Amino acid sequence: MNYPFYGSMLYLIKFSPSNPTDVSLKNNTAIMDYETYLEKTNYLLEMCSKGRLISLEEAANKFGCATRTISRMLARLRRQGHPIHYDRTIKRFVLKEDFLP
């Protein structure tokens, strides 16, 4: 699929009828705009910092997108320097506590 780039980025996501306000459909594929993507990414970071992100599936259901989209959001946050990891002892995604910005 070719999507034109007009100064704002579009993100393809799995369509969820429970949250239709922040996505639009094009060729049966849901598209999330850049501002919505950033808002959800920032909220994902907040969830990690408070230790509330239990699984990718939980976040995907909350955001109305695919688990792969959540994985990409986490990868983006890690590239930006946020030390997010999955702690197997508490079974949650968290920020490393010894991180100094």
N, C-alpha and C positions, 0 to 999 in steps of 0.2 A: 504494500500500500504506500502511496505517496501522499504525504500531508505537507502542504506548503508552510513555509516558515515566514511569518509576518511579525517578527519582533517578540513573540511570546511562544513558549514551548507548550506542546500538548503531550499528554501522557496517556497511553492506551491502558485501560484497566478492564478487569472483568466486571461486567454490568451486574449490579445488584438492585433489584426493584425496591428494596427497603430504603434506599438513599438516592432518589433520582434527582434531587435538586442541584447537585454540584457536578453532574456529568451530562454530556450530550451524546446521542448515538449517531454514528456514521458507519454505514455498511454493517450494521449489527455489532459494532464494537463501541464500547463506551470510551469516551475521551474525557480526561480530567484536565482542567486548565492549570496553568502554572501556579497561580495564587493558591488555589485549593490544594495542590500538591505540596507547596511549601508550608501551608498551615498544618496539614496532616503530618508532614515530616517533623515540624517543630513540636507538635503534640506527641509524636512518637518519642522524640528525645526527652520530653518532659515525663512521659510514662516510664522510660528507662531510668531516668534520674531518681524517680520516686520508688522504683522497684515494683511497678504495677504491670509491667508487660510480661505475661506468663508464657504466651506462645504466639507464633506468627498467625495461626488460625484465629485466635481471639482478636488480634488487631485487624485482621482482614475482615472479619465480620463486623467489627465496630466501624471501620472506615468504608465498608461497602466495596472492597476491591479484592484482588487475588493475593494469595500468600506470596507469590513471586514479586508483586509490587512492594509489599512490606520488606521483603529481602533486599530489593533495590534501594529502598529508602534507608535501611540500616547500613547498607554498603556506602551510600552517599554520605551519611553521617560519620561513618568511620574514616572516609577519605578526607572529610573536613577536620579530622583530628579528635573526634569524640571517641574515647576508649570504651566502646560498648562491647560487652561480651555476655555469653550465656553462662550463668553460674549453676552448675549441676546440683550443688548441695541445696540451694533454695528453689531451684527449678524456675528461674526468672532471668530475663535480660536486665542487666544492670550496667551502670557506669563504674569503672574502676575507681576506688576511693583514693588511691595514691596519686591520682592525676593532678598535675599542677599546670594551669594554662600559661 
